[in-house]
Amino acid sequence: MKPTLVHVKAADEQTDLYGVMYLPSWYTRTSNLAPRTSNLLPIITNVYPGPQDDQIPRSFAVDENGNQSLAELGFVVINVQPRGSSPLRDKDFYCYGYGNLRDYPVADDRHTIETLARQYSFIDTTRVGIYGHSGGGFETVTAMLTYPDFYKVGVAASGNYDNNTYIQWWAETYHGYGREIPTAMELAGNLKGCLLLMTGEVDENVPVASTVRMADALQRAGKRFDMMLFPEQGHGLYGGFYQNAIRYYFMEHLKEPKPFDVNILKHQ
């Protein structure tokens, strides 16, 4: 099914952002994308903040990034670039995250979802999910911990949650030489939603230690979360088990959410 092209403003209400939106094939395609049913659909944002690439699809694919197959389960799935995500735009856009390597993409992602919900009445902003791999994993965790009442479910794979200990040239290039970078671990106490961390056992890009340290920070904060290790897999996680783990997590926690205690020590 052909995705819908998306054009919205960034959180500054000035910068143009572009991307794609996927709907279940059983939705009626009309000028205003009116659904056959009055039921609202949860929305899931598939994120990757760059800065070297935004990973927005620009040509036909049967199931780009698994977005359409995820949508078929009854979700709206979006893939929209934030400021700072790509060198294909002008210098101000590309360098937006410089000196702010943790937080720069998350306000635009939330603003995009809120904007689309005003445009399309079938989007349910009380059930928002987010997921991504590598930099997308880091953005997923950061977004959930920055806006814990907005993002309800997240799946973060192979994330570089502390860019101070990631590849040295990455931090120096995209944050600045000799400058301390805020980490996702520092925000661990903010978690309220359902979070799944995933990593490959032999990740040659973002070491497994990154995910372990994120897990340690969440445990120290008393937060309940899920974690999945993929034996003998590297940075580029793949396979049916990986794809279905993402789908099932959103189905179980976002489609028909059940209340649970996020604070495993204080039962809150």
Sequence and secondary structure as in RCSB ss.txt:
>XXXX:A:sequence
MKPTLVHVKAADEQTDLYGVMYLPSWYTRTSNLAPRTSNLLPIITNVYPGPQDDQIPRSFAVDENGNQSLAELGF
VVINVQPRGSSPLRDKDFYCYGYGNLRDYPVADDRHTIETLARQYSFIDTTRVGIYGHSGGGFETVTAMLTYPDF
YKVGVAASGNYDNNTYIQWWAETYHGYGREIPTAMELAGNLKGCLLLMTGEVDENVPVASTVRMADALQRAGKRF
DMMLFPEQGHGLYGGFYQNAIRYYFMEHLKEPKPFDVNILKHQ
>XXXX:A:secstr
   EEEEEE TTSSSEEEEEEE  TTS   TT   SSS  EEEEEE    SS      S  TTGGGHHHHHTTT 
EEEEE  TTS TTS HHHHTTTTT TTTTTHHHHHHHHHHHHHH TTEEEEEEEEEEETHHHHHHHHHHHHSTTT
  EEEEES    TTSS HHHHHHHT TT     SGGGGGG  SEEEEEEETT SSS HHHHHHHHHHHHHTTB  
EEEEETT  SS  SHHHHHHHHHHHIIIIIS     SBTTTT 
